[in-house]
Every structure is written in C-alpha cells, then in structure tokens.
Amino acid sequence: MDHDAMDLTEARYELVISVDARRSGEYDDVDKQRMRERIYRVLEVAFTHAKVARDAVHMEDRGDGVLLSVVGRIAVTRLLGLWMVEVHENLRDENRGLRVPLGLRVGMHVGPVRHDGRGISGRAVDLACRLADSPLARRLLDAERADLVLVTSQSLYEDVVSSGGKFIEPAHYSSARLELKEGEVTAWFHLPGRPAPEIPTAAPAAPDADRADDVEDVRGADDVDDALGVDGEDRADGPGAHYTVHGDMSQHSDNVYQQPVHIGRITGDAGRRKG
C-alpha cells in the first residue's frame, strides 16, 4: 500500500475550525464576493501574525465561510489564544466604515480527521460545523451585537481552555446544552474581548397565551427562520433544535403542540380553530 492510500485510511488528530458569515443570504452577488474576500483576509493575516505556517493549515471554501484544519504540531493554545485575538482585531479593522459589519461564527473541536483529494471528513469536522452553525451561536452574535462568537466543544474546553494560557481566559466562556442532529452536547461560548456572555433566553409567555407562543419562547423568531433555512442555507439542526443553559436560566425541551403552529405569535380569534 503506497503512502497516499494509507493517508485515506488513517485519521490524524487535528484542530478543526469552522467559520461562517452571519446572515450571508442577505448579501447580493457583488457584496457576497467582497464578504468572501474579507473573510479570507481576516483569517490569513491572523495565521501570518500568529506564525502558523501555511503548509500547516488545510483550508476549504464553503461559499459563505471556510472550513479549516490545523496539524497537530501546532499548539492548540496558539489558535485559541493569539490566533483568535488576531482574527478579532482583523475583523474589527475590516468592519470600520462598513454600513453592515461582517459577523463571524467560529466553531472549534479537536478530533480524528481524514484527508482525501476533495477535503476533510469525520465526526470532528461535523461537530465543529454544527457548533458554528447552531441557532444559539447565531442568536448570541445578534443579541450581543458582536463581530465574532467562538464556540468550542466540551472536550476542547476541558482539555485546553480550562487550563488557561496566553490570551486564553476560561472565565470568559459560558456553557450551554445544544441539541444537534447527532444528539445533545455541551458547548462553550466566548465573545473575544468581552466577559463571559449571558446566554440569551426569550421572555416567558403570558399565563393565558396560546400554546403556539412556545415556538418563539423556546427559540425566538430568528432561530426559527435559521432552522428552516430562510437565509438560503440548509439548517442541519432541524426545526426541533433546542438548547438548555446553565445557571439561573430556564430549560425548554420536548414541547408538544396540539394544533398547527405558525411562526410568530397568534392572538385573538385569528389563532383559534373554528369548530
């Protein structure tokens, strides 16, 4: 068996990074090209400043984002620390003067990655992408009016983030339970340059509110749009996605609806079936 054939059967432990642009479906063709150019500038300049050699990084274009993996010889702390600082600063520079600032969601996880002639694959890749694409990451980015949100897996937080390091402050992360396509996972959320974020929740419904209100209370209208692919992207999380947060926040799951559900609130006679 030659070396290339062996590479197809052997997995390498690498850091997987999924980068997605906020509300990419709202860009027209001209602006989308400029958006893509900005994303690549932000990431590539950050790699240069963090002294991560280009041959240590695998990079795949995803249209409205980029999928990356970094070889094991590069310390993960450098990517979580210095590289993320550089990404944030570069993004802030790109956004100066823009009417609609570019927002990025970044998911990270370390695990086995397989390379072939078309790119990378594996559960580690799937998880990093799910984290970046989760409704909670989207909602948090908007709720905080931030440029950037980083979402790490539980194992990455426990193995690397929790120990701290240069530019890594574990106290600035908040955890939440996410229900992804593969099942429930714990994820850790960080807004670079800020204290630990408050995980957003919707206000509770009025006692006599219609059951259909639960759709907005659990996830919010924006999250429903995201799950249904309103921005033109397929949502892997599906319309049943929910999240549970730690601390004093509330938990929502397994809601059952007894009538057709509309997106948004239903009030008055318009929300009742006629007999």
C-alpha positions as CSV (number, residue, x, y, z in Angstrom):
1,M,0.0,0.0,0.0
2,D,1.5,3.3,-1.0
3,H,1.7,6.4,1.2
4,D,-1.3,8.1,-0.4
5,A,-3.5,5.1,0.1
6,M,-2.5,4.9,3.7
7,D,-3.5,8.5,4.2
8,L,-7.0,7.7,3.1
9,T,-7.4,5.1,5.9
10,E,-5.6,6.8,8.7
11,A,-7.1,9.6,10.8
12,R,-5.0,12.4,12.2
13,Y,-5.8,14.3,15.3
14,E,-6.2,17.9,14.2
15,L,-7.9,21.1,15.3
16,V,-10.9,21.7,13.1
17,I,-12.2,25.2,12.7
18,S,-15.5,26.1,11.0
19,V,-16.0,29.7,10.1
20,D,-19.4,31.0,8.9
21,A,-20.6,34.5,8.0
22,R,-23.6,36.0,9.7
23,R,-26.8,36.3,7.5
24,S,-24.9,35.5,4.4
25,G,-28.1,35.0,2.4
26,E,-28.8,38.8,2.7
27,Y,-25.8,39.7,0.6
28,D,-26.3,40.4,-3.1
29,D,-23.8,38.8,-5.6
30,V,-21.4,41.8,-5.6
31,D,-21.4,42.2,-1.8
32,K,-21.1,38.5,-1.3
33,Q,-17.8,38.5,-3.2
34,R,-16.5,41.3,-1.1
35,M,-17.6,39.5,2.0
36,R,-15.7,36.4,1.0
37,E,-12.6,38.4,0.3
38,R,-12.8,40.0,3.8
39,I,-13.2,36.6,5.4
40,Y,-10.0,35.3,3.8
41,R,-8.0,38.4,4.6
42,V,-9.1,38.2,8.2
43,L,-8.1,34.5,8.6
44,E,-4.9,34.5,6.5
45,V,-3.4,37.7,8.1
46,A,-4.2,36.1,11.5
47,F,-2.3,33.0,10.6
48,T,0.7,35.1,9.5
49,H,0.7,37.2,12.7
50,A,0.3,34.0,14.8
51,K,3.2,32.5,13.0
52,V,1.3,29.5,11.8
53,A,2.9,28.2,8.6
54,R,0.6,28.0,5.6
55,D,1.5,24.4,5.0
56,A,0.2,23.5,8.5
57,V,-3.3,24.6,7.6
58,H,-5.8,22.8,5.4
59,M,-8.4,25.3,4.0
60,E,-11.7,24.6,2.2
61,D,-14.0,27.2,0.7
62,R,-17.6,26.8,1.9
63,G,-19.2,29.7,-0.1
64,D,-20.3,31.7,2.9
65,G,-17.4,30.6,5.1
66,V,-14.3,28.5,5.4
67,L,-13.5,25.0,6.8
68,L,-10.0,24.6,8.2
69,S,-7.9,22.0,10.0
70,V,-4.6,22.6,11.6
71,V,-2.0,19.9,12.0
72,G,-1.1,18.6,15.4
73,R,2.4,20.1,15.5
74,I,0.9,23.5,16.0
75,A,-0.1,24.1,19.6
76,V,-3.9,24.4,20.0
77,T,-3.3,27.1,22.6
78,R,-1.8,29.3,19.9
79,L,-5.0,29.0,17.8
80,L,-7.4,29.5,20.8
81,G,-5.2,32.4,22.1
82,L,-3.1,34.5,19.8
83,W,-4.8,33.5,16.5
84,M,-8.3,34.3,17.9
85,V,-7.1,37.7,19.1
86,E,-5.7,38.4,15.6
87,V,-8.9,37.2,13.9
88,H,-10.9,39.6,16.2
89,E,-8.6,42.6,15.6
90,N,-8.5,42.0,11.8
91,L,-12.3,41.7,11.7
92,R,-12.7,44.9,13.6
93,D,-10.4,46.6,11.1
94,E,-12.4,45.2,8.2
95,N,-15.6,46.4,9.7
96,R,-14.6,50.0,10.2
97,G,-16.8,52.2,8.0
98,L,-19.0,49.3,6.8
99,R,-22.7,50.0,6.9
100,V,-23.4,46.3,7.6
101,P,-20.5,44.9,9.6
102,L,-19.3,41.4,8.9
103,G,-20.1,39.0,11.7
104,L,-18.4,35.6,12.0
105,R,-19.3,32.4,13.9
106,V,-16.3,30.1,14.7
107,G,-16.7,26.5,15.8
108,M,-13.7,24.6,17.2
109,H,-13.1,20.9,18.1
110,V,-10.1,18.6,18.2
111,G,-10.5,15.0,16.9
112,P,-9.7,12.5,14.2
113,V,-9.7,13.9,10.7
114,R,-9.4,12.1,7.4
115,H,-8.0,13.8,4.3
116,D,-8.7,12.8,0.7
117,G,-8.4,14.5,-2.6
118,R,-11.6,16.5,-2.1
119,G,-11.1,17.7,1.5
120,I,-11.6,16.5,5.1
121,S,-14.2,14.4,6.8
122,G,-15.0,12.8,10.2
123,R,-17.1,13.4,13.2
124,A,-14.7,16.0,14.5
125,V,-15.4,18.0,11.3
126,D,-19.2,17.5,11.7
127,L,-19.2,18.7,15.3
128,A,-17.1,21.9,14.6
129,C,-19.5,22.8,11.8
130,R,-22.6,22.1,13.9
131,L,-21.2,24.3,16.7
132,A,-20.6,27.3,14.4
133,D,-24.0,26.8,12.7
134,S,-26.0,26.4,15.9
135,P,-29.1,28.6,16.4
136,L,-27.7,29.7,19.8
137,A,-24.4,30.9,18.2
138,R,-26.4,32.9,15.7
139,R,-28.7,34.3,18.4
140,L,-25.9,35.2,20.7
141,L,-24.0,37.1,18.0
142,D,-27.0,39.2,17.3
143,A,-28.1,39.7,20.9
144,E,-24.6,41.0,21.9
145,R,-24.2,43.0,18.7
146,A,-20.8,41.4,18.4
147,D,-18.4,40.9,15.5
148,L,-17.4,37.4,16.5
149,V,-18.5,34.4,18.6
150,L,-16.3,31.4,19.3
151,V,-18.0,28.1,20.2
152,T,-15.8,25.2,21.5
153,S,-16.7,21.7,22.2
154,Q,-16.8,20.4,25.8
155,S,-13.7,18.3,25.3
156,L,-11.7,21.2,23.9
157,Y,-12.8,23.4,26.8
158,E,-11.9,20.8,29.4
159,D,-8.5,19.8,27.8
160,V,-7.2,23.2,26.8
161,V,-9.4,26.2,27.6
162,S,-9.9,25.4,31.3
163,S,-6.2,25.4,31.9
164,G,-5.8,29.0,30.6
165,G,-2.8,30.3,28.8
166,K,-1.7,33.3,26.9
167,F,-4.8,35.2,25.7
168,I,-7.0,32.3,26.9
169,E,-9.3,33.2,29.8
170,P,-11.6,30.3,30.8
171,A,-13.7,32.6,33.0
172,H,-14.8,34.5,29.8
173,Y,-16.6,31.4,28.5
174,S,-20.3,30.4,29.1
175,S,-21.7,26.9,28.7
176,A,-25.0,25.7,27.2
177,R,-26.5,22.4,26.2
178,L,-27.2,22.2,22.5
179,E,-29.4,19.6,20.7
180,L,-27.7,18.9,17.5
181,K,-28.5,16.4,14.7
182,E,-26.3,13.8,16.4
183,G,-27.8,14.4,19.9
184,E,-27.2,16.7,22.9
185,V,-23.8,18.2,23.5
186,T,-22.3,20.8,25.8
187,A,-20.7,23.8,24.1
188,W,-18.8,26.8,25.4
189,F,-19.4,30.3,24.1
190,H,-16.9,33.2,24.0
191,L,-17.0,36.7,22.7
192,P,-13.4,37.8,22.2
193,G,-12.6,41.0,24.2
194,R,-15.6,40.7,26.5
195,P,-16.6,39.0,29.8
196,A,-18.4,35.7,29.7
197,P,-21.6,36.2,27.7
198,E,-25.1,35.8,29.1
199,I,-26.8,33.0,27.2
200,P,-29.9,34.7,25.7
201,T,-33.4,33.4,26.5
202,A,-36.8,34.7,25.5
203,A,-39.2,36.3,27.9
204,P,-41.8,33.8,29.4
205,A,-45.2,33.7,27.7
206,A,-48.3,35.1,29.5
207,P,-50.3,32.5,31.5
208,D,-53.2,32.5,29.0
209,A,-51.0,32.7,25.9
210,D,-51.7,30.4,23.1
211,R,-49.6,27.2,23.0
212,A,-48.2,28.3,19.7
213,D,-46.3,31.0,21.6
214,D,-43.9,28.3,22.7
215,V,-42.2,28.4,19.3
216,E,-41.0,31.9,20.0
217,D,-40.3,31.4,23.7
218,V,-38.1,28.4,23.1
219,R,-36.0,29.7,20.3
220,G,-37.1,33.1,19.0
221,A,-38.4,34.1,15.6
222,D,-34.8,34.5,14.2
223,D,-33.9,31.0,15.3
224,V,-37.0,29.5,13.6
225,D,-36.0,31.3,10.4
226,D,-32.5,29.9,10.7
227,A,-33.7,26.3,11.3
228,L,-35.9,26.5,8.2
229,G,-33.2,27.9,6.0
230,V,-34.8,31.3,5.4
231,D,-31.4,32.8,4.7
232,G,-30.9,30.3,1.9
233,E,-28.8,27.8,3.8
234,D,-29.8,24.3,4.9
235,R,-30.1,24.1,8.7
236,A,-28.6,20.8,9.9
237,D,-30.1,21.4,13.3
238,G,-33.7,21.0,12.1
239,P,-36.8,22.6,13.4
240,G,-36.7,20.6,16.7
241,A,-33.4,22.1,17.9
242,H,-33.4,23.5,21.4
243,Y,-30.9,24.5,24.0
244,T,-30.5,24.3,27.7
245,V,-28.4,26.8,29.6
246,H,-26.6,26.5,32.9
247,G,-27.1,28.8,35.9
248,D,-30.3,30.7,36.6
249,M,-31.6,30.5,33.0
250,S,-34.5,28.3,32.0
251,Q,-34.7,25.0,30.2
252,H,-37.0,24.2,27.3
253,S,-37.4,20.9,25.5
254,D,-39.9,18.3,24.2
255,N,-42.7,20.8,23.6
256,V,-45.8,19.2,22.2
257,Y,-48.2,21.3,20.0
258,Q,-51.9,20.3,19.7
259,Q,-52.6,22.4,16.6
260,P,-50.9,23.8,13.5
261,V,-48.1,26.2,14.6
262,H,-47.3,29.5,12.9
263,I,-44.0,31.3,13.1
264,G,-44.6,34.2,15.5
265,R,-47.4,34.9,17.9
266,I,-51.1,34.1,17.3
267,T,-53.6,36.4,19.1
268,G,-57.3,36.7,19.4
269,D,-59.8,34.8,17.2
270,A,-57.2,34.5,14.4
271,G,-55.3,32.0,16.5
272,R,-58.2,29.6,17.2
273,R,-59.7,26.9,15.0
274,K,-63.3,27.3,14.0
275,G,-65.4,24.4,15.0
